[in-house]
Amino acid sequence: MFHTGCAKVMPPDSAILSTLQRVVGPANVLTAKEDLIPYSFDGTAALRQLPGCVVFATTTEQVTEVLKLANNTRAPVVTRGSGTGLSGGSFPAPDSIVLCTARMNRVLELDRANLALLVEAGATTQQVADAAGGAGLFYPPDPGSMKISTIGGNVAENSGGLRGLKYGVTRNYVMGLEVVLPDGTVLWTGNKCVKDVAGYSLRDLFIGSEGTLGVITRVLLRLIPKPAARKTIVATFERMDQAAQTVSDIIAAPIIPCTLEFLDRTTIRCVEEFAKIGLPLDCEALLLMETDGHPAAVAEEAATMAEIARRNRAREIHVAADDAEAARLATARRSAFSALARVSPTTILEDATVPRSELARMVSFVEQTARKYNVRIGTFGHMGDGNLHPTFLTDEPNADEMRRVEEAFKEIFAEAIRLGGTISGEHGIGVAKKSFLPQFAGDAAMRVMKELKRALDPNGILNPGKMF
């Protein structure tokens, strides 16, 4: 699962480089080793490979010309935004052209009448959220890297976030896409209509495709009215099964919170050492619960959630007094990865999802697996939708420990599938999990996906080695 590219760097030949420089300008083509190093990895641990060159595009027309050149010369192209992915999706192939769209970052149109926002692929998720908020509207998807992740990357990975339980993932907010196909053809799919069932949903084909079918250049996003009120609650528990039962009881109430997150003991300790926000260090599980909507409904739902937590023997229940305190409490969850990353030289964050009814069983299995292989794991995630992030705290140069980490991951993914879950709830497949995809998807689905790839990218230039 984990490997380091060690092939000799062979940059594209001079004719290709000359054409690329003509298309985007000499300053927007990087070839020096020291310039390529920052683009030799993404947010995934233990994956490194120098590309042949890096190209910064600023227009759709430039992307078109780059892909025409690559397709004609069979040069591999790996599209990249900010490189925050956690499955190796933007990990460069050997000798590849890394096509970076981060400079295509304009907000092009905010259409209040149709609750729609048109942005370029390099706009950050935070830019999108701020643009919506400035108009009194709301863009719900909030991946942990939203301050720097790009919307094109969010679409390519179908990113989720803390609000996924109530509001869904990126796919639920994409109304249209501009995509450049491998031969340079520009495709627009979707529109501002709320209802559109004309033909195949090509838009959905590219969402979650991880840059293997086309290069996303513009995204038309759906916005919604901003919730009028919000209330945040933190509850701590002696046992993980008490927290899991609280989640099940809240959903059965029925209440669908905006946020329903958890941290295990290891993660709580790391977060408190990092953020110092007063978290208890002697509990097994912490739930972060947030409800939003009409003020009366928010007050009622918050009271009900607190009562459900109390019935499940929560040790302590704390309701945020104001927005400032709510933001501090949310820091406990949003800083989980950063806090864990301080503990060991290498932090490997994974992503497995199971039905909510299997959460306690899955968390227990992760703990047992950690003991079995003598590795350290901190687990946190979106308990409301069953999405767990077992995070290994390890040291990449320690070959034996990395071998044990890989064996532990194999068992964790196999158990997630056995429990009716999936090998990825929001991080994608990329390089890190492609060996597990056939076991999860099955023969028929794998055949269809590969046929789609061959049909759209017959020369195999886009993001080679990913997913399959």
MOZI-V499303 format. One record per pair of residues at least 12 apart in sequence whose ideal C-beta (glycine too) atoms are under 6 Angstrom apart, sorted by the first residue. I is the first residue (numbers start at 0). J is the second residue. Records with the same first field share a line. If there is no record, write none. Layout:
I->J / J
//
This chain:
0->405 / 431
1->45
3->47
4->48
6->93
8->49
9->94
10->30 / 51 / 52
11->51 / 52 / 74
15->72
18->68
19->54
22->61 / 64
23->54 / 56 / 61
27->55
28->52 / 54
29->53
30->52
35->49 / 50
38->50 / 53 / 97
41->82 / 84 / 89 / 90
42->83 / 84 / 85
43->85 / 87 / 431
44->345 / 347
45->395
46->87 / 90
48->91
50->91 / 95 / 97
51->94 / 95
52->96
53->97
54->96 / 98
55->99 / 102
56->100
57->102 / 103
59->216
62->179 / 214 / 216
63->179 / 183
65->98
66->179 / 181 / 183
67->183
69->460
70->181 / 182 / 458 / 460
73->458
74->96
75->92 / 95 / 460 / 463
76->96 / 98 / 460 / 461
77->91 / 92 / 95 / 97 / 462
78->98 / 210 / 214
79->97 / 99
80->101 / 149 / 151 / 152
81->101 / 147 / 148 / 149
83->144 / 148
85->348 / 426
86->426 / 427 / 428 / 429 / 431 / 432
87->429 / 430 / 431
88->209 / 427 / 429
90->430
92->463 / 464
100->120 / 121 / 151
101->121
102->121
103->119 / 120 / 121
104->119 / 121 / 122
105->119
106->118 / 130
109->134
111->134
113->191
114->222
115->191 / 219
116->220 / 222
117->219
118->150 / 218
119->217
120->151 / 215 / 216
121->149
122->150
123->149
124->145 / 148 / 153
125->145 / 146
127->150
131->222
135->225
136->222 / 225
137->223 / 225
138->222
139->162 / 166
140->160 / 169
141->160 / 161 / 162
142->158 / 160
150->218
151->215
153->169
154->169 / 206 / 215 / 218
155->209 / 210
156->427
157->169 / 170 / 206 / 207
158->425
159->425
161->258 / 260
162->257 / 258
163->381 / 384
164->259 / 383 / 384
165->255 / 257
170->206
172->220 / 221
173->206
174->189 / 219 / 221
175->189 / 190 / 219
176->188 / 189 / 202 / 205 / 215 / 218
177->216 / 217
178->205 / 213 / 215
179->214 / 216
180->213
181->456 / 460 / 461
188->201 / 202
189->202
209->427 / 465
210->462
211->461 / 462 / 465 / 466
212->455
226->291 / 292
227->293 / 294
228->294 / 297
229->291
230->290 / 297 / 301
231->289 / 319 / 325 / 328
232->288 / 305 / 318
233->287 / 317 / 328
234->286 / 308 / 313 / 316
235->279 / 282 / 285 / 314 / 315
236->284 / 313
237->283
238->283
239->283 / 284 / 359 / 362
240->359
241->311 / 312
242->261 / 284 / 286
243->358 / 359
244->311
245->307 / 308 / 311
246->259 / 382
248->307
249->304 / 307
252->303
254->300
256->288 / 289 / 290
257->289 / 290 / 291
258->289
259->288 / 382 / 383
260->287 / 332 / 381
261->284 / 286 / 382
262->285 / 379
263->378
264->283
265->377
266->335 / 377 / 379
267->285
268->280
269->338 / 339 / 342
270->331 / 334 / 335 / 338
273->334 / 338
274->330 / 334
276->327
282->314
287->332
288->304
335->379
336->348
339->377 / 390
342->392
343->392 / 393 / 394
344->394
345->393 / 394 / 395
347->391
348->388 / 390
349->389
350->388 / 423 / 424 / 426
351->387 / 415
352->385 / 386 / 420 / 421 / 424
353->385 / 415 / 418 / 420
354->385 / 419
355->385
357->418
358->385
362->378
364->414
365->378 / 389
368->407 / 410 / 411
372->403 / 406 / 407
374->391 / 403 / 404 / 407
375->392
376->389 / 391
377->390
386->424
391->404
412->435
416->439
422->435 / 439
428->466
429->465
433->466
//
